[in-house]
Amino acid sequence: MLCYAPSGAASGETRAALTPASAATFVQLGLAVHAAPGVGLAAGHADDEYRAAGVVLRDDEDAALAEADLVIRTGKPTAESVARMKRGAVHVSFLDPFNEPELLASFAAAGVSAVSLEMIPRTTLAQKMDALSSQASLAGYVAVIQAAARLGRILPMMMTPAGTLMPSRVFVIGAGVAGLQAIATAKRLGARVEAFDTRPVVEEQVRSLGAKFIKIDLGETGQTSGGYAQALTPEQIARQQAGMAKVCAQSDIVITTAKLFGRKAPVLLTHAMLAGMKAGSVVVDLAIDSGGNVEGSVPGRDVTTPNGVLILGAAGLERLVPAHASQVFAANIAAWVTHFWDAGAKALRLDPADEILKGCLLTRDGAVVHPQFVSKPAA
C-alpha cells in the first residue's frame, strides 16, 4: 500500500503532515511512503531525514496522486487535485466540511474516501488522533507570545531600583483547549490572568492554572456532547458582553477563543467594548478564520482602533511553530492510520461499524456518507 504526502508550501502552509518519525512508523507497518521534495523543510526537516526514514521523494505529484492508496496532508486539496487521485484511495486532512460542499462532491465523484480530522470524535480512544486539540493548544500558546511581543510592557511583576513594575493583566475568553493553554502560558510569564467561559464546568480547570474565573450570570448554558460550548441566545450574548466590558477595560491583553464548530464564530468584543479599552492594549482573535470574535478584526492584517487598541490579524497561529505543530499533527495522523491498519492484509481496514470512522468519514464508494452532510431530498 502506497502513502503519499504532498507539499503544502505553495499555499503558504508551514506544517507537514508527514515527519521522519511518522514516516518510520508507516514503514514499520508495511506502507511504501512517498512524499514531495521539501515536504518538511519549513518544519525543520531536511529531505535527507526523510530518505533515512525510508521515504521516496518524487517531483511528479500527478503521478504520485494517481498511484497512492492513502494521501495525507494538513489542509484542503483543490478539486483538481482530488480528480487526479486514484479511485478507492483514502484522503486524510483538515477539510472544513461544513463550508466545503463542493469539495465533498469532488471527493465523491472521484471515488475517494475523504476523512476529516475536524470530525474525529472527542473520545478517550480517539484522543491520540485529535488534531484539532493538538493544534489549538499550540495556537493558545502562540497567542500569548505574539501579544506579549507587541504589548510594549512586560508581563511579570518586577522590582527595580526605580520602583516596582506591576504585572500585566491578561483576559482569556473561552477556556477550551486553546484558552487553557493561553492561561497557562500567561501565568508562566508572570501575568495576572482572568478568564471567562459560558460553561461553568471549566471553572475548576481555570482556577487550577492559577487564574481567576470571571462569573457572569447568563442563565442556562452548557456544552455539546463533543465538549464545545453551546450557542448562546442574543439576550445571553448581550449579558455576556456587558459583563466582560469592565474586565476588558482593565486588561492589557485580551485573547478570544470562542468557536462554534460548523458555524460562524460569535462576536464577543464589540466596537463599544474596544473603545473602552486602554491605548496600547493588544487583542488576539483566535477565531478570526471562522468569522471572528472581535468586531473590526481582519484576517491577515493588524488593525489599530481609533483609541489605540491593537487587534492582531494572524490566522492559524500554530503555523508559527511548525516544528512542534508538525510533530503532533503527523503523530495524530499516524495514530489514525495505525488504528485502522490491518497487519495481515497490510492495508487500511475501514470498518463502517467503527465509532471513530463513523464520526470522521465523509465520502466513500462514490457517495457522501456522513449523515451531517448527506443532501436531504426537497420536500
N, C-alpha and C positions, 0 to 999 in steps of 0.2 A: 504494500500500500504506500502511495506517494503523498507526502505532505509538502505543501509549498507555501512560503511566506513572502509575499510581495513587499516592496519598499513603499513607505508612505511619505518619503521625503518630498516628492513633487507637490504634495498637498500641504506641506509645512509640518507634517507630523514628526515629532522628535522621538516618540516611543517606538519600541519594537515589540511585535507580538511573539517573536522568537529570539531567545538569547542562547548563547552557547550552552548554558546549563540545561535549559528546557530542551534544546536540540539533542543533548546527550540522553535525556530521558526518553525522547521519541525513538532514538536509535536503539536503545536498550529494549524498547517494546517490540521493535521489529519493523518500524517505518523507515522508508527511504525518505530523507529530508533534503529538500531543495529550497533555495532562497535567492532573492535578488542580491547582487553585489552591493555592499554598503548598507545592508538592511539594518545593521545595528550601530553604524558609525556615530549618529547623534547621541546614542546612549552609552558611548564609550567602548564599543566592542568592534575590534578590527576584523576584517574578513578572515585573517589567518586563525582567529579564535574559533570561528565557525567551522573552518576546514578541519581544525584539530578535533572538533567535536563530531566530525563525520558528515558535515553538511556539504552538499554540492551547490556551488554558486553558479548561476546561469543568467545570462543577459536577456534571453528571449522570453519575455513574460507571456506573450501569446501562446507559445508552445508549452510553457510550464503550466499555464492555466488549463490548457486542453488536456493535459496528461494527469493533473493532480486529482487524487481522490479526496483530499482534505486541503482546504485553503484557510489559512489563519491570518488575520490582520487586526489592526486596532480599530479602525473606523469603517464607515460605509464605503462599499465599492461603487463604481459607476455602473449604470445599466449596461454599458458597452462591455465592461469587464465581466459582468455576470454572464452575458451572452457568449463569451469566449470560454466559459468553464465547461468542464466535462459533465455530461448528463449523468445524474446519480451521485455527483460529488457532494461533499458536505462543506459548508462555509460557516466559519465561526468568527464573530467580531461584535463590536457595538453596532447596532443597526438603527437606533432611534425609530422603532417600528410604528409608533403612534403618529409620526409625522411623515412616514415614507410609504404610503400605499402603493405608489407606482414601482418602487424598488421591490416590494414584496411580490408584486405581479411579475416583475422581471425574473425573480428567483423561480417562481412557479413555472413561468413559460420556459425557462432553461432546464427545468427538471432538477434543480439544485435544492438540497435540504439546507435551509437557512436557520442558523442558530443565533439567537440574540442574547448577548451576555447581560443586557439590562434585565432580561426576563428570568434570569436564574433565581429560583425560589430562595427566600431567606430562611433556610433550614439548617440544622446542625450538619446534616450530611453534605449539603452543598456549600458549606462555609468556605472551603478552600477554593471554590470556583467563583466566589463573589467578587467579580472585578469592579463592580460599582463601588463597593465599600473600600476596596484597596486603593482605588484612585481618589475617592472622596477624602480619605484620611490624609493623603498627601496634599490635596488641594487645601484642606484646612490648615495644614502646617505652613504651606507656602503663602497663604493669605496673610498670616501674621507677619511673616518675614518681609513680604512686599510692603505691607502697610508700615511696619517699623522703619524700613529703609526710606520711606517718603515722609515720615511724620515731622521731622525737624526737632524732635526731642527724644530723650532716652526713655525706655520703658521702666527700668527698675528705680527704686529709691537709691540715692547716692549721697553720702556725707562728704562734703568738700570743705576746705578751709574757708571758702567764701560763703558757705551756707549749705543747707540741705536741699537737694533736688527731690521733689515729690514724685512718686510713681505715676506713670501714665495710666489712664483708665480705658479699659477695653470692654466693649459691649458686644457680645456674640448673640445673634438672634437665630435660634434653631439649634437644638442640641442633638442632632443626628450624628452620623459618623464624622462628617466634616466639622461640624460645630464643636464636638467634644475634643477633636484634635486641635482645633484653634484655641479652645480654652486651655488645654494642657500646655500648648506651646507658649501662649501669652503668659501663663503663670510661671513657666520655667524661665522666661525672660524677665520676670520680676514685676510685671504689670499688676494693677488692681483689676480683677476681672469680674464682670457681671454677665449673666446670661438669662435668656428667656426662651421658653418653648411652650407651645399650646398643649403639650402632653404633660400633665402633672407627674406622670410615672418617671420622667427623666430627672426630676429634681435631685434625687439621691445621687445620681451619676454626676451631675453638675457640682454638687457640694463635695463629693469625694475628690474632685480635682482641685478643690480649694477656691472655687468661685462662688459668688453669691447668686442665688436663684431669684430672679425678679418675679413676683406673683402679681398677675393681673386677672381679675375675675371676668372670665369670658362666658360663664355658663357651661353647658355640657360640651366637652371636647373629648378627643380620644385619638386612637391611631388605627390604621388598617391592619389586616392580618399579616401584611408584609413588613410592618414596622414603620410605615410612613405616617406623617401627620395627616389627619382628615382635613378636608377643605372646610374653611370657616364660612359662616354666613356673612353677608355685607355688614350686618349690625355688629357681629363679633369682630370683624376686621377693624371697624371704626373704633371700638373699645380698646382693641389691642394697640392701635396706632396712638391713641390718646395716652395710654399707659406707658408706652415706650418713649414718647416725645421728651419727657423730662430726663430720662436716663440718657438719651442721645445727646441732649443739650449739655450734659456734664462729661460726655465721653470724648476721648482723643481719637480713638479708633472704633469704628462700628463695622462688624462683619456680619453680613446676612447670608443665610444658608438654606432658606426655605424653598424647597422644590416639591411640586406635586407631580408624581410620575405620570406621564402621558398627558399632562395638562399644562397650561401656561402658569408660570410662577406667580404667586400673589404679590401685589405691591404692598410693601411694608413701610418703606420710608418715602413719604410724600415730599413735595416741594416745600410745603409749610414746615415739616419736621426738619428738613435740611436747613431751612432758613433760620431755625432756632439753634443750630449747632455752632461751635466756636470756629473762628477763622483758623486755618491750618490743620484742622482735624481731617482724618482720612476715612473714607468708606470703601469697603471691598464688597462687591456684589457677586457672590459665588453662583447665583442663579442667572447671571447675565446672558448665558447662552440658551436659556429657556424662557425668555421674556423679561427677566429681571425683577428683583425685589425693590429696586430703587428707581424712583421717578427721575428721568434725566440721564440714567446710565446708558452708555453707548458701547456696544461690543467692539473691542479693538482700539478704543480711543479713551484717554483720560479726559475727564471733564472737571473744571473748577467752577463752582457755583458763584453767583454774584457776591455772596458773603464769605468766600474763600475756603469752602469745603472741597477737598479733592476727592473725586469719585474715580477709582481705578477701573479701567475698562478691559483688562486682560481676561480672556476666557480660557478655560482648560488649564488652570494653574499647575496641575500635575505635570504638564508638559515641560515646565521649567526645571523639573528634577528628573530628567529622562532616564538616568541610570537606575534609580530606585523604582521609578514608575514602570519601567520595562521589566525589571526583576520580578516585581509582584504580578504584573499583568501576564507575563509569559508563564509564571507559575500557576496562575488561575486557569489559563488555557490548558496547560499540561495536566492539571488535576481533572479537568473536564474530559480530556482525551483518555486519561488513564482509567477513569470511572467507566467509560463506555467501551474500553478495549477488550476484545475477545482474543486472549493469548493463543488459543488453539487455532483459530482461523486467521490470526494476525490481521485483523480488520476491526473497524468500529462495528459494534452491535447496538443499533439504536432501537431499543425495546420500547414500543409505544406505551407499555404499562408503567414504565419508569416515571416516578413523580418528578424528577428533575427535568427529564426530557419533555414531559407534558407542559412544563412551565416555559421552556425556552425554545422549543422547536416551532418555527413559524410556517415553513413550507416543506412539502415532501411529495414525491411522486407526481409532480406537475400541478400541485394544488396548494392553496393556503389552508393550513390545517389547524392553526391555533384558534380556539373559539372566540378570542377577543378581536380577531382580525378577519374572520370569515365574513364575506359580504352577505348581508341579510336580504332576502328577496323583497321586492317592493310590495306594499300592501295593496 
